[in-house]
Amino acid sequence: MPDPVLLEMFQRLAMALGIGFLVGVERGWKHRDAPDGMRGAGLRTHAVVGLMGGVAGALLPAVGQIGFAALTLLFGAAFVTFKVRESQRDNDVSVTGTIAGLLVFALGAYSMFGDLRISAAVGVTLVGLLAFKSALHDWLDRITWKELRSALLILGATFIALPLLADTTVDPWGAINPRELWLLTILVAGASFAGYVAVRVLGNDVGVLAGAAAGALVSSTVVTAELGRRVKTGETHAMVGGAAAAIAAAISVGRVIALLAITATPVVPEAGPALVAAMLVFGGSAFAMRYFDREGDSADSSQKLRSPLDLVSVFQFAAFLGAVIIVGRIIADAYGQAGLLPFAATAGLADVDAVTLATGSLVRGGLEPTIGAHAVMIAVLMNTLAKGVIAFFTGGWRYAALYFAAALAATIAAAAVWFLVTPLIAPMFGEQVQQEASLAAPMFG
């Protein structure tokens, strides 16, 4: 049997060598056409540097911290001197190659006593950053100050301001949670910025649709408002905006179906068929709008995206949405569990997911699935109507009319299935689903 300690030592040295070899392949490939004697630090150099770092790390128990520091400083001084002479010869002021060589040595040393998975991950990341130099520089050349500022504002709001806010309610009704409201503001801002990026990368039509589909995974209401703003400012036209809003609505309904399947399985036979019908009609409406769209062919291609992040619009809509959520919670607190349907009608104006999750909790606690299905359907209907009103105020009558047309068709389809098909399907699957849900109930408490 081989000595486990010796075997681990060889494995760690192999990792140190491998990291240097991988970086060396990337560095050497870029200088492969240079004549012998004129090439910079490449495959062999970086492989040796990685191995040297591994040996230095392995010697740490024998030479101590001072000895290891001396070896590191000796290597660093020699390598930096070599890179300075190389940069003078090539008239190159880039410091990336120097830092990459020092990092290879550090990763080689870390591989001897650290987590090999971390070593490998950092090594691959380093190679990726070096290999995609041109792509990263091209992206940096295209980015504007407004885009960079908007991204920094969102990052600051998320990672600096959000952790400082209290995650508790601050009013007598238990409705106002500062952190939750600020997170809502971040979601609105993020949806606005994501839509801008999607349009910039994929073009007006495809970008708007893709941005709406991605944003609807978080909040279709926010996406609908953001699309309306873009229609009103001329950044996109009404047909594309309407199609994107219909796609967002379809994804929102699909999200409700998924939440019901996970948290309120007994409700699925009652509400599922109608919700599936609404989702399909919303998707078909989006396809029809794009198929019969004639505005896109005649739209002014010189229109420019005005701003990646309209802070005034973001705060206005976040305040409105937060107020609706607060009112819904106050009503729910006043009515209690008996007021599930009034709560669904009110809270559904802004957040149908909250109603779905609350319904799941009540159904697992003994509420009739039929009542739960009614609550979910009311919430979806109210949310659909609310998004239509938001579409009118943010994007104008034409954008709102297109959305309302899709919403009306989806509502009619869902109602037809609810009254004609559900009574036939629900009894067939209800008992089986109830038994499966009773087995899964302990998972959710």
C-alpha positions as CSV (number, residue, x, y, z in Angstrom):
1,M,0.0,0.0,0.0
2,P,1.4,3.4,-0.9
3,D,1.9,5.9,1.9
4,P,-1.2,8.1,2.0
5,V,0.7,11.2,3.0
6,L,3.2,10.7,0.2
7,L,0.4,10.1,-2.3
8,E,-1.4,13.3,-1.2
9,M,1.9,15.2,-1.6
10,F,2.2,14.1,-5.2
11,Q,-1.4,15.0,-5.9
12,R,-0.9,18.5,-4.6
13,L,2.3,19.0,-6.5
14,A,0.5,17.7,-9.6
15,M,-2.2,20.4,-9.0
16,A,0.5,23.1,-8.7
17,L,2.2,21.9,-11.8
18,G,-1.2,21.6,-13.7
19,I,-2.2,25.2,-12.8
20,G,1.1,26.5,-14.1
21,F,0.9,24.3,-17.2
22,L,-2.6,25.6,-18.0
23,V,-1.7,29.2,-17.7
24,G,1.4,28.6,-19.6
25,V,-0.5,27.1,-22.5
26,E,-2.6,30.3,-22.8
27,R,0.4,32.6,-22.5
28,G,2.6,30.5,-24.9
29,W,-0.2,30.3,-27.5
30,K,-0.3,34.0,-27.8
31,H,3.5,34.2,-28.5
32,R,3.7,31.0,-30.6
33,D,4.7,32.9,-33.7
34,A,7.6,34.7,-32.1
35,P,11.1,33.4,-32.9
36,D,13.1,31.5,-30.4
37,G,14.8,33.7,-27.8
38,M,12.2,36.4,-28.3
39,R,9.2,34.7,-26.7
40,G,8.0,35.8,-23.3
41,A,7.2,33.6,-20.3
42,G,5.2,30.8,-21.8
43,L,4.3,27.2,-21.2
44,R,7.6,25.9,-19.6
45,T,8.1,29.1,-17.5
46,H,4.7,29.1,-15.9
47,A,4.7,25.3,-15.4
48,V,8.0,25.7,-13.5
49,V,6.6,28.7,-11.6
50,G,3.6,26.6,-10.5
51,L,5.9,23.7,-9.5
52,M,8.2,26.1,-7.6
53,G,5.2,27.5,-5.7
54,G,4.3,23.9,-4.8
55,V,7.8,23.1,-3.6
56,A,7.9,26.3,-1.5
57,G,4.6,25.4,0.1
58,A,5.9,21.8,0.8
59,L,9.0,23.3,2.5
60,L,7.0,25.5,4.8
61,P,7.0,23.0,7.7
62,A,10.8,22.6,7.4
63,V,11.9,26.2,6.8
64,G,9.1,28.0,8.8
65,Q,7.2,31.1,7.9
66,I,10.4,33.3,7.7
67,G,12.0,30.9,5.3
68,F,8.9,30.6,3.2
69,A,8.6,34.4,3.0
70,A,12.3,34.6,1.9
71,L,11.7,32.1,-0.9
72,T,8.6,34.0,-2.0
73,L,10.3,37.4,-2.0
74,L,13.3,35.9,-3.9
75,F,11.1,34.5,-6.5
76,G,9.0,37.6,-6.7
77,A,12.1,39.9,-7.2
78,A,13.5,37.6,-9.9
79,F,10.3,37.3,-11.8
80,V,9.4,41.0,-11.6
81,T,12.9,41.9,-12.8
82,F,12.5,39.5,-15.8
83,K,9.1,41.0,-16.7
84,V,10.4,44.6,-16.5
85,R,13.2,43.7,-18.9
86,E,10.7,42.0,-21.2
87,S,8.3,44.9,-21.1
88,Q,11.1,47.3,-22.0
89,R,12.2,45.2,-24.9
90,D,8.6,44.9,-26.2
91,N,7.6,48.4,-25.3
92,D,4.6,47.0,-23.4
93,V,3.3,48.6,-20.2
94,S,0.8,45.9,-19.4
95,V,1.3,44.4,-15.9
96,T,-1.2,41.5,-16.4
97,G,1.6,39.0,-17.3
98,T,3.5,39.9,-14.1
99,I,0.5,39.5,-11.8
100,A,-0.5,36.2,-13.6
101,G,3.0,34.7,-12.9
102,L,2.9,35.8,-9.3
103,L,-0.6,34.3,-8.9
104,V,0.5,31.0,-10.4
105,F,3.3,30.8,-7.8
106,A,0.8,31.7,-5.0
107,L,-1.7,29.1,-6.3
108,G,1.1,26.5,-6.4
109,A,1.9,27.2,-2.8
110,Y,-1.7,27.2,-1.7
111,S,-2.3,23.8,-3.4
112,M,0.1,22.2,-0.9
113,F,-2.1,23.0,2.1
114,G,-5.4,24.4,0.9
115,D,-8.5,23.1,-0.8
116,L,-7.6,21.7,-4.2
117,R,-11.1,22.5,-5.5
118,I,-10.5,26.2,-4.8
119,S,-7.0,26.1,-6.4
120,A,-8.5,24.5,-9.5
121,A,-11.3,27.0,-9.7
122,V,-9.1,30.0,-9.3
123,G,-6.6,28.7,-11.8
124,V,-9.3,28.1,-14.4
125,T,-10.7,31.6,-13.7
126,L,-7.3,33.1,-14.2
127,V,-6.9,31.3,-17.6
128,G,-10.3,32.5,-18.6
129,L,-9.6,36.1,-17.8
130,L,-6.3,35.9,-19.7
131,A,-7.8,34.1,-22.7
132,F,-10.8,36.5,-23.2
133,K,-8.7,39.6,-23.2
134,S,-10.0,40.8,-26.5
135,A,-13.6,40.1,-25.7
136,L,-13.4,41.9,-22.4
137,H,-11.7,44.9,-23.9
138,D,-14.3,45.1,-26.7
139,W,-17.1,45.0,-24.1
140,L,-15.3,47.7,-22.0
141,D,-15.0,49.9,-25.1
142,R,-18.7,49.6,-25.9
143,I,-20.0,50.3,-22.3
144,T,-21.1,53.8,-21.6
145,W,-20.8,55.8,-18.4
146,K,-24.6,55.8,-17.9
147,E,-24.6,52.0,-18.1
148,L,-21.7,51.7,-15.6
149,R,-23.3,54.2,-13.2
150,S,-26.6,52.3,-13.3
151,A,-24.9,49.0,-12.6
152,L,-23.0,50.5,-9.7
153,L,-26.2,52.0,-8.3
154,I,-27.9,48.6,-8.3
155,L,-24.9,46.9,-6.8
156,G,-24.6,49.5,-4.1
157,A,-28.3,49.3,-3.3
158,T,-28.1,45.5,-3.1
159,F,-24.8,44.9,-1.2
160,I,-24.4,48.2,0.8
161,A,-27.9,49.6,1.6
162,L,-29.9,46.4,1.8
163,P,-28.0,44.7,4.6
164,L,-28.2,47.8,6.7
165,L,-32.1,47.9,6.7
166,A,-34.1,46.1,9.4
167,D,-35.8,42.9,8.4
168,T,-38.7,43.5,10.7
169,T,-42.0,45.3,10.4
170,V,-42.2,48.8,11.9
171,D,-45.9,49.5,11.9
172,P,-48.8,48.4,14.1
173,W,-50.3,46.2,11.4
174,G,-47.1,44.3,10.7
175,A,-47.2,45.4,7.0
176,I,-44.2,47.7,6.5
177,N,-40.9,45.9,6.3
178,P,-38.1,48.3,5.3
179,R,-35.8,45.6,3.9
180,E,-38.6,44.0,1.9
181,L,-39.7,47.3,0.4
182,W,-36.1,48.2,-0.5
183,L,-35.6,44.8,-2.1
184,L,-38.8,45.5,-4.1
185,T,-37.1,48.7,-5.3
186,I,-34.0,46.8,-6.3
187,L,-36.1,44.3,-8.3
188,V,-37.8,47.1,-10.2
189,A,-34.4,48.7,-10.9
190,G,-32.9,45.4,-11.9
191,A,-35.8,44.7,-14.3
192,S,-35.3,48.1,-15.9
193,F,-31.6,47.5,-16.3
194,A,-31.9,43.9,-17.5
195,G,-34.4,45.0,-20.2
196,Y,-32.0,47.7,-21.3
197,V,-29.1,45.2,-21.6
198,A,-31.3,42.7,-23.4
199,V,-32.3,45.3,-26.0
200,R,-28.7,46.5,-26.4
201,V,-27.3,43.0,-26.9
202,L,-30.1,41.3,-28.9
203,G,-31.7,44.2,-30.7
204,N,-35.0,46.0,-30.2
205,D,-37.5,43.2,-30.9
206,V,-35.8,40.1,-29.7
207,G,-34.2,41.9,-26.8
208,V,-37.5,43.3,-25.5
209,L,-39.1,39.8,-25.6
210,A,-36.1,38.1,-24.0
211,G,-35.8,40.7,-21.3
212,A,-39.5,40.4,-20.5
213,A,-39.3,36.6,-20.3
214,A,-36.4,36.7,-17.9
215,G,-37.8,39.5,-15.8
216,A,-41.2,37.8,-15.5
217,L,-39.5,35.0,-13.5
218,V,-39.2,37.5,-10.8
219,S,-42.1,39.9,-11.3
220,S,-44.4,40.2,-14.4
221,T,-46.0,43.3,-12.9
222,V,-42.6,45.1,-12.8
223,V,-41.9,44.0,-16.3
224,T,-45.3,45.3,-17.6
225,A,-44.6,48.7,-16.1
226,E,-41.1,48.8,-17.5
227,L,-42.3,47.8,-21.0
228,G,-44.9,50.6,-20.8
229,R,-42.2,53.1,-20.0
230,R,-40.2,52.0,-23.0
231,V,-43.2,52.2,-25.2
232,K,-44.0,55.8,-24.0
233,T,-40.5,57.0,-24.5
234,G,-40.2,55.5,-28.0
235,E,-37.6,52.9,-27.1
236,T,-39.8,50.2,-28.5
237,H,-43.2,50.2,-30.3
238,A,-46.6,49.1,-28.9
239,M,-46.8,45.7,-30.7
240,V,-43.5,44.5,-29.4
241,G,-44.3,45.8,-26.0
242,G,-47.7,44.1,-26.0
243,A,-46.2,40.8,-27.1
244,A,-43.6,41.0,-24.4
245,A,-46.2,41.9,-21.8
246,A,-48.2,38.8,-22.9
247,I,-45.1,36.6,-22.6
248,A,-44.5,38.0,-19.1
249,A,-48.1,37.2,-18.2
250,A,-47.8,33.6,-19.6
251,I,-44.6,33.1,-17.5
252,S,-46.3,34.6,-14.4
253,V,-49.2,32.1,-14.7
254,G,-46.8,29.3,-15.3
255,R,-45.0,30.3,-12.1
256,V,-48.3,30.1,-10.2
257,I,-48.8,26.6,-11.5
258,A,-45.4,25.5,-10.4
259,L,-45.9,27.0,-6.9
260,L,-49.2,25.2,-6.6
261,A,-47.6,21.9,-7.7
262,I,-45.0,22.3,-5.0
263,T,-46.9,23.8,-2.0
264,A,-50.6,23.2,-2.7
265,T,-50.9,20.0,-4.7
266,P,-54.6,19.4,-3.9
267,V,-55.4,22.7,-5.6
268,V,-53.8,21.6,-8.9
269,P,-56.8,19.5,-10.2
270,E,-59.1,22.4,-9.4
271,A,-57.2,25.4,-10.7
272,G,-54.5,23.8,-12.9
273,P,-56.5,23.2,-16.2
274,A,-57.8,26.8,-16.2
275,L,-54.4,28.3,-15.5
276,V,-52.8,26.2,-18.2
277,A,-55.4,27.4,-20.7
278,A,-54.7,31.0,-19.7
279,M,-50.9,30.5,-20.0
280,L,-51.3,29.0,-23.5
281,V,-53.6,31.8,-24.7
282,F,-51.2,34.4,-23.4
283,G,-48.3,32.7,-25.3
284,G,-50.4,32.4,-28.4
285,S,-51.4,36.1,-28.2
286,A,-47.7,37.1,-28.0
287,F,-47.0,35.0,-31.1
288,A,-49.9,36.5,-32.9
289,M,-48.8,40.1,-32.1
290,R,-45.3,39.4,-33.5
291,Y,-46.6,37.5,-36.5
292,F,-49.0,40.3,-37.6
293,D,-46.7,43.1,-36.5
294,R,-46.2,45.7,-39.2
295,E,-44.8,48.5,-37.0
296,G,-41.5,46.8,-36.6
297,D,-40.8,46.9,-40.4
298,S,-41.5,50.6,-40.5
299,A,-40.1,51.7,-37.1
300,D,-37.3,54.2,-37.1
301,S,-34.2,52.2,-36.6
302,S,-32.4,55.3,-35.5
303,Q,-34.2,55.4,-32.2
304,K,-31.8,55.2,-29.3
305,L,-32.1,53.8,-25.9
306,R,-32.3,56.8,-23.7
307,S,-31.3,55.6,-20.2
308,P,-30.4,52.2,-18.7
309,L,-32.0,53.2,-15.4
310,D,-34.7,55.8,-14.9
311,L,-34.5,56.4,-11.1
312,V,-37.5,58.6,-10.9
313,S,-39.7,56.0,-12.6
314,V,-38.2,53.2,-10.5
315,F,-38.9,54.8,-7.2
316,Q,-42.4,55.9,-8.3
317,F,-43.5,52.5,-9.3
318,A,-41.7,50.8,-6.4
319,A,-43.6,53.1,-4.0
320,F,-46.9,52.3,-5.8
321,L,-46.3,48.6,-5.7
322,G,-45.2,48.7,-2.1
323,A,-48.3,50.6,-1.1
324,V,-50.6,48.0,-2.7
325,I,-48.8,45.2,-0.9
326,I,-49.1,47.1,2.4
327,V,-52.8,47.6,1.9
328,G,-53.3,44.0,1.1
329,R,-51.6,42.9,4.3
330,I,-53.6,45.3,6.4
331,I,-56.8,43.9,4.9
332,A,-55.6,40.4,5.5
333,D,-54.8,41.2,9.1
334,A,-58.3,42.7,9.6
335,Y,-60.1,39.8,8.1
336,G,-57.9,36.9,9.3
337,Q,-58.0,33.5,7.7
338,A,-61.7,33.8,7.1
339,G,-60.9,36.7,4.7
340,L,-58.9,34.6,2.3
341,L,-60.9,35.7,-0.7
342,P,-60.8,39.4,0.1
343,F,-57.1,39.0,0.8
344,A,-56.6,37.3,-2.6
345,A,-58.5,40.0,-4.4
346,T,-56.5,42.8,-2.7
347,A,-53.0,41.2,-2.5
348,G,-53.4,39.8,-6.0
349,L,-53.3,43.3,-7.4
350,A,-49.5,43.4,-6.8
351,D,-48.3,39.9,-5.8
352,V,-50.1,36.7,-6.9
353,D,-47.2,34.6,-5.6
354,A,-48.0,35.7,-2.0
355,V,-51.6,34.6,-2.4
356,T,-50.5,31.3,-3.9
357,L,-48.1,30.5,-1.0
358,A,-50.6,31.6,1.6
359,T,-53.2,29.4,0.0
360,G,-50.8,26.5,0.0
361,S,-50.2,27.0,3.7
362,L,-54.0,27.1,4.4
363,V,-54.8,24.1,2.3
364,R,-52.1,22.1,4.1
365,G,-53.8,23.2,7.3
366,G,-57.1,21.8,6.3
367,L,-58.7,24.4,4.0
368,E,-60.9,23.0,1.2
369,P,-58.9,22.8,-2.1
370,T,-61.9,24.3,-3.9
371,I,-61.8,27.4,-1.8
372,G,-58.0,27.6,-2.3
373,A,-58.5,27.3,-6.0
374,H,-61.0,30.1,-6.0
375,A,-58.5,32.3,-4.1
376,V,-55.8,31.6,-6.6
377,M,-58.0,32.3,-9.6
378,I,-59.2,35.5,-8.1
379,A,-55.7,36.6,-7.4
380,V,-54.6,35.8,-10.9
381,L,-57.6,37.7,-12.4
382,M,-57.0,40.8,-10.2
383,N,-53.3,40.7,-11.0
384,T,-54.1,40.5,-14.7
385,L,-56.5,43.5,-14.4
386,A,-54.0,45.5,-12.4
387,K,-51.3,45.0,-15.0
388,G,-53.7,46.2,-17.6
389,V,-54.2,49.4,-15.6
390,I,-50.5,49.8,-15.1
391,A,-50.0,49.3,-18.8
392,F,-52.4,52.1,-19.6
393,F,-50.8,54.6,-17.2
394,T,-47.2,53.7,-18.1
395,G,-47.4,53.0,-21.9
396,G,-50.6,54.6,-23.2
397,W,-53.9,53.3,-24.6
398,R,-52.5,51.4,-27.5
399,Y,-50.1,49.4,-25.5
400,A,-52.8,48.8,-22.8
401,A,-55.3,47.8,-25.5
402,L,-53.0,45.1,-26.9
403,Y,-52.4,43.7,-23.4
404,F,-56.1,43.8,-22.5
405,A,-56.9,42.0,-25.7
406,A,-54.5,39.2,-24.8
407,A,-55.8,39.2,-21.2
408,L,-59.4,39.1,-22.3
409,A,-58.8,36.1,-24.5
410,A,-56.9,34.3,-21.7
411,T,-59.6,35.1,-19.2
412,I,-62.3,33.7,-21.6
413,A,-60.3,30.5,-22.2
414,A,-59.6,30.1,-18.4
415,A,-63.3,30.6,-17.6
416,A,-64.4,28.1,-20.2
417,V,-62.1,25.5,-18.9
418,W,-63.0,26.3,-15.3
419,F,-66.8,25.9,-15.8
420,L,-66.8,23.1,-18.5
421,V,-63.6,21.0,-18.1
422,T,-62.6,21.3,-14.4
423,P,-65.8,19.7,-13.1
424,L,-65.0,16.6,-15.2
425,I,-61.3,16.5,-14.4
426,A,-61.1,17.4,-10.7
427,P,-63.0,14.4,-9.4
428,M,-60.9,12.0,-11.4
429,F,-57.6,13.2,-9.9
430,G,-58.6,14.9,-6.7
431,E,-58.6,11.8,-4.4
432,Q,-55.2,10.6,-5.6
433,V,-53.7,14.0,-5.3
434,Q,-55.1,14.4,-1.8
435,Q,-53.4,11.2,-0.7
436,E,-50.1,12.2,-2.2
437,A,-50.4,15.6,-0.6
438,S,-51.0,14.1,2.8
439,L,-47.8,12.2,2.6
440,A,-45.8,15.3,1.5
441,A,-47.4,17.6,4.1
442,P,-44.7,17.1,6.8
443,M,-42.1,18.5,4.4
444,F,-43.8,21.9,4.6
445,G,-44.9,21.9,8.2
